[in-house]
Each structure stands twice: as C-alpha cells, then as structure tokens.
Amino acid sequence: MSDDFERRLTALEERLSPNALPSQLPATNKPSEDEKNMIGPIYLGSNRAIVKIASGEHVCVDSNSIESIDYLLDFGIENDVAPVFRRFLTPKSVVLDIGANVGFYTVTAGSWIRDRGQLFSFEANPHTFGLLRRSVYANKLLNNHRIRLINALVGAESGKGTLYFNPEELGGATMTDTDQWGGGRQSVEMPIISIDETLPPGLVVDLVKIVVEGHEPFVLKGMEKVIARSPNIRIIIELFDHMVERTFGARRFAEYIDDLGLTMLRIGENGSLHPFEKRSTPTGENYFLLRRWPEYDIARKHIAIPADCLTYHEAYRPLLDNGVFRYVSRPGETINLFYGPYINLPAGRYAVGIDGEVDGGMTLSLTREFGRGFMGEVPAKSDIPVQIPLSTYFEVVGKRGDDFRSLTLRGINIYPG
C-alpha cells in the first residue's frame, strides 16, 4: 500500500480507538467519508438489509434467503465474473441484466451509465423484484429514465410461464419444476417476454448478463435480432450442464451459440478468459463470455473509458470528432483539458494512463466528488500504480503542463493489479 493510504488508515483507526483522548475524538457525530465506507449492513426489518458491496454500491437482500450470507459476511460476490463485467462496461454502454436477482450487476452498471448509457434489468420473482427496486433506490437510480426495471420472465417468445422457487433460496428460482426444495417449493405464474419484442426497435446492445437457471438458450433465441444488429455485443452467460441438460441439452446449446456466430470464452479465476473448443460439450458449472472476435478480449486486461465519455472545457468540445479528441496547444488556454466521468471501482491497486499520443507535459489525477484529489498528478503516459482506498466514487482529470504541445486521445485505460 502507498504511504498516504497507510497514513489515512492509521489516522482513522486512532479516531475510532476506544482509548482516544477527548481532544482526539471527532468534533461532531457526522462520520467521515472513510467511516461511511466501513459501515456494515443496515437492517430494515421484515428480513431485509442494505449491504454495501466491494465497489461501493448498495444492494438490498432478504436475510431469510441463504445467499444473503455472502453479502452480510462479505464473502466476496462474483469474484471471477464481476471483473469481466466491469472490464467491458463503459459509461455509454447499453446493458441488459437478465435474471437480475437483488441487483448486483444492475447497480454496478447503473452507477456507471447513469447519465449516458441505458440499462434494462429483468427479474421475474415479484418478491425478489421488490428487493431489486430497493437496491436501485438505495443507489439513487430509481427515477433515472435511462434505467428500466421489468418484472417478467424472459424467453424465446411472449406468453405465460410458471416460476418455481424457495423463499430460503431465492437465487435458484427457475422455470424448471423440480422437487429439490421439498416442502419449501412455491410457484408463481408470470408473463414471459422476449428481448426482441421488448427493446426499442433498432437499439444496439453492448453488454448482457444472463443467469436464468437453465433457460439461457431460450433467452438467446428471443434476442436473435438484437444479437444480429449489435456487432460488438458481449454476453456473459451462466451454463451449468445439469441445468441446461434438462431444458435444451448442453452440447446442443454450444452448437447453437456457434451458429449465432459467437465464440465461447470460459471465465476463469479473477476474470481470466480461456478459449473453449467449438461445438464441444460444456461440462460442470461454468460462466462464459460470448463474443464475435475473441482474440482481443482474451488479451485485454484493462477497463476503458472512451474519450467521448469525458467532459471537456467548452472551448475544446468541437475538437472531439468521431470518438477521438485531437488538441494542439495555444497560448492562454485553460489548464484542465478534460474530467469525468464518475465511476466506482473496488478498492485495490490500479494503474491509470491514456490511450493515445501526447507531445509534451501532461498529467492525470483522480479526484472524489467536489474535486478532492486522492491521487496526485502523475505523467499521463506513465501508467504509475495507484492505490484506490476503500471504494471510491471518482473521476479522472487531465491537465496540460508548461511544455504541453498536443494530444490525440482515444480514452483512459485503468489496469487492475
């Protein structure tokens, strides 16, 4: 950890120490930003609790359901899949979260795209949908017109279907009738919709997550038009062989994915991506990234913020052309070249740099809300590792130096690790 990060943690520990002298205690009862980051679950009654996840967003869980323990005890949520989701998420992405559950991926995406992109979140269980709405509300996203929450089953075509579930295992809700829950099994009849019929005509989609307990093939069948018109679509999909075998067939599903023109990349530890042999039979419990051009995604490790997701000084806005910012320095112009967008990331070590070419001196810094910097200015091309403390809502700021001459900017790259 950086010396500054250790210093701030030490200071926080001293402030919270029961042995602190009165003069060392906070002047008010209002918690500092670091203290807010360390607050545990907030219990709401009726088996509900609000939990802060690693990247800083809040999720509402049902404490009567067994999977809530992962959230309440901070066991780590989606440690392999979430890094892939964030890696290919941008502030202007069009995102589908199909099988949203309590909203882990919905609020992750929503905190990024709140001003620029679009998000459609689908959850069939009415009770779980209520938790999803609370999760979205807790992140101040509920009334955002760019985010739609849809309480329905998703399948190949419109109709009606039955969802089976156990209140103590909400994450396992499925359209496959099973006796695995014994006397705890409940069911609810819900409308079925297809993605092709639900999305606005012509909408191009960037990123999709599908987890529907064995019915993933039918979701894809109901979004073939969306897939066809979305050349850069990436689909993160659950494929558990014992679930898909009952509904479609695991090998048949792999062959169908190939027929769609998509390549299967198995998601491994910490978000690594591994080629999967075409038209072979998936076995075990896997998550895959489906992609048309897999080679780039396998090699890519960084999060990318495109240049057209940044905010520029009014005088510089005309210099953004077709997603690329091209600037040649002139005397008397502002120091700040660009800033934004605000995003959340889990605490950890990252390197930040530009995707582009810079001639002369230019610096990058990371700031919290209201311009409070927590990473000092570093050379724009240095990719110097920085520590992001706790979970921090931050933006990137680019400044010209005294000898700055020109910049061609395609975006900002953030490298974890």
Protein Blocks (a to p, Z undefined) as FASTA:
>chain_A
ZZklmmmmmmmmmmmpmkbcfklpcfbfbdcfklmmmpccddebjhiacdddfkopacdd
dfkbmklmmmmnonogaklmmmmmmmmgcfkbccddehjlnolmmmmmmmmmmmmmccdd
ddfblmlmmmmmmmmmmnopmmpmkbccddddddfbgcdddddddfklmmlgcfbdcfkl
mmmpccdddddddfklmmcghiacfbdcddeehplmmmmmmmmmmmmmmmkbccdddddf
klmmmmnopklmmmmmmmnopacddddeehiacdddehiacehjddddddfblmlmmmpm
bdcddfklpccdfklmmmpgghiacddddehiafblbgcjdddddedddddddedddedj
dddddddehhiafbdcddfklopacddehjadddddddddfklfbdcdfbdcddeZZ
